[in-house]
């Protein structure tokens, strides 16, 4: 479960990236986060990921309230999340395997576990045969799959996606969307930021709509094309 309670993010006096945002998302849900460029989508995801701190309000993930979170608890919290960026942020001097393994290395996993988890993640995104390639020689869609594999390799409960199809053509975008749907079907909560109207029209998931840092609406319960209920997005 993700809950925002009157959350604001002020970056200059009187200037807000987000202002008085409140909503609740059920565990296991798939929700689109929509709005034009600069509406506050990335800021909201960064707050969820604990990469930013709110100026006011409280954020709750499961039974953890961020305003009560101690610094020593943050690494364990972040291991429950995976993040996919639009620009991949891949290490171009490392192999595909090393890129996917990176969060596990930082997390102190044993090499045997790293090998097993990376191999499984690459298989899930269809890149098992690309493990020792350099990411630079792969297509844009394949590079985004590397980013997704890296995000899920630690088997997170929550997957955050910041415009992951923004630089891809419609066919590849649909393939990437199918991967997120598969992870959601296995129980992972997905919060997917996009302004791609074709995706929004094709896949009937609940939406949170941002405009100039304010939550302007939320669609309620919805059933996507897969037939799996995606939960509820509720603005407050």
N, C-alpha and C positions, 0 to 999 in steps of 0.2 A: 504494500500500500504506500502511496505517495500522497502527502497532504501538505498544502501551503495554507498558512493562516495569516492573512493580512501582511504578506511579505512585500517589502519594498527594497530596491537597490538604488541608492543615490550615488551618482558618480561625481557630481559637483553640487554645491549648495543650490537646492531647488531644481536640479536636473536629474531625472530618474530614467534608468534603464528599465525598471519595473516599478509599478506603484500599486500598493494595496491589492495584491493578487492572492486570491483564495480559491482552492479547488481540492478535490479528493479523487484519486484514481485507485481502483481496486487492484489487489495483487493478481497477477496473471492476465491483466488487461493489455490491449494494444490500443494506443491513443495517438492520433495525429496532433502535433502542435503546429498551428498554422498562423500565417500573418506575413505581411510584406517584409522585404529586407529592412532591417533596423527596427522591427516591431518589438524585439525583446526575446526572441526564441533562443538564441545562443546564450544570452544572459541567464535565462531560466534554467537551461540545461547545466550551465556552469554552477549555478547554485545547488542544484540537485547533486552534482558530482563533487561538491565541496571544494571547487576550484575558486569560488567567490564566497564571500560572507554577506548575508543580508544586512541592510542598514536597520531594518526593523522587522518584526514578525517572527514566526517560527516555521520551520520545515520539519516534517516527520517522515521517516522512512521505516516502515514496519513499526516496531515499538521504540525506535530511537528518535528522540527529539534533538535537533541540531543545537538548540540553545543550551542544552545540558551536556553536550558531547565534550569529552575530555580529549586532549591531543593524542594521548596514547591509544585511544579507541579508533582514531581515523584510519590507520592502515587496514584494519579489519573491515571497516565499513566500505572502503574503496574496493576491497577484494570482492565484494558482493555486486559490484557494478562493472559493466563494460561500456566503453564509449567509442563510437564510430564517428569520425570527422569527415567533412566533405573533401578535404585535401589530403586525406590518408595519413600524412605525417610519418611516412615510412623512412627507414634508415637505408639510404641508397648505397651505402658501402657494405651492407650486410645481406645475407641470403634471405629468401622468403622464410625459411625455417627460423633463422635468428630473429627476424622481425616479430614473428608470432610468439616466439619464446620469451621475448623481452620482459613482459610483466611477470612471468614466472621466475625469471632469473632475479629480478628485483625483489620478488616475494620470498626468495630463499628456498625454492623447491629443489629437490634432488634431481640430478640429471635424468635418472630413469623415469621419474614422473614427468619431467619436462618433455622427454622424447615421446612418451605415450600420449600426453595431452595435446602436444603440437600436431602429431600425426593424426589424431582423431579430429582436431579442429580443421585441419587442411582437407581431410576427407569430406567433412560435412559441407565445406564450401566449394568442393570440386577442384581442389588444387593439389591433390596428393602427389601428382607427378611433377609438380613445380617446386618442391621443397628447397632445392639447392640452386635454383635460378636466382639471378639478381632481379629485384623488382623493376628496375628500369627497363628491362627488355620485355616486360609484360604489358598487356593492354590496360586501358583505364579501368575497364570492368574487372579485370583480374586483380589489379592493384587494390580496388575497393574490396574485393573478396579477401585479400590479405588483411586489410584493416578490420573486417568483420571477424575473421578467424582470431586475430589478436584480441579483439574485444571479448570473445566468448571462451577463450582458451582456459581461463580460470573458473569456468562454469558459473557465471554470475546469475543472480536472481533478477537483476535489473539491467536492461540494455537501453542505452541512450544513443540516439542517432541524430547528428546535426547536419541536415541537408545531404544525406549520403548518396543521393542520386543526382545532385545538382549539376555535375559535369558530364553526365552520361546520356546516351541517346535513349529513346523510349523503350526499345526492346531490352537493352541491358538494364535499364531502370526497373523494368518489370521482373527481370531475373533476380536482381538484388532484393526487391520487395518480397519475392517468394522466399528468399532465405530468412528474412526477418519473420515472416509468417510461420515458417517451420520452427524457429526458435520459440516463438510465442506459443505455438501448439504444444511444445514440450514443457510449458509452465513458466517461461521467462516473461516478466513484465517488460513491455516495450513502449518507450516514449519517443516518437519519431517526428522530428521537426522537418517541415517541408513547406514550400510555397508552390509546388508542382501541381497545378490544377488537374492534370490528367491522372495522376495518382489518386488524388482526392476523389475524383469522379468515379474511378474504376473500383477502388476498394472502400467499402462502406464502414470504416471504423469510426468510433467516436472521435470528436475533435475538441481541442481547446483553441480558441481564436484570440490572438493578441493583436492589439492596435496601439501603437505609441506607448508601449509599456503597460497597458491595462488589458485585463482579461475582459473581452467584450461579449463572450458567449461560449457555450459548450453544448455540443450535441450529446444526447443521452444514449441509452442502451442501443446497440446496433449489432447486426449479425453480418460479418463480411462474407465474401464469396466462398470461403472455405466451409461455411456452415457452422463454424465454432463461435459461440458467443464470446465477445471480447471484453465484457465487463462494462463498467459505467464510468463516464467522465462527468463529474458534477461540479459546477462552479458555485461558489458561495459568496 
